[in-house]
């Protein structure tokens, strides 16, 4: 089974990155570097999916989600 997840990475004020996985409510992690944050997100997603499977729940993913970034100029 191939699952796809979008990651939202935010620079943390104290350094490193916070990662949010929008398709999995509450799935949040962090890492000291971009690579570390992505690795931590992969691990968090795997644990989240294992928990859903143990409960017999559906596993959501982002395979049908489109993404677009919109920039607005303000006055």
Steps between C-alpha positions, in 0.01 A plus 500: 500500500638841399393792718579867437523770765562872477721647769480856626840605632537813712829647618499499879613826668751308711637318193402186315164426346152405615315261268122464471330226297161653410339171388569347843350722772738543791798357312768757587874456550822697475862467399825692539554523122280468193619143439450409865150651501401299191639180652310567822182564298538165323533325835201689647285410197594132527406493870174686429407251226582202725262642762222549243550144375487358853161671544374383161457860383538636148840642411472845340762635264558791264512311169193689372590836653621787285726764646536862401683787665347842462696818571319826567651846505372718783486876507 
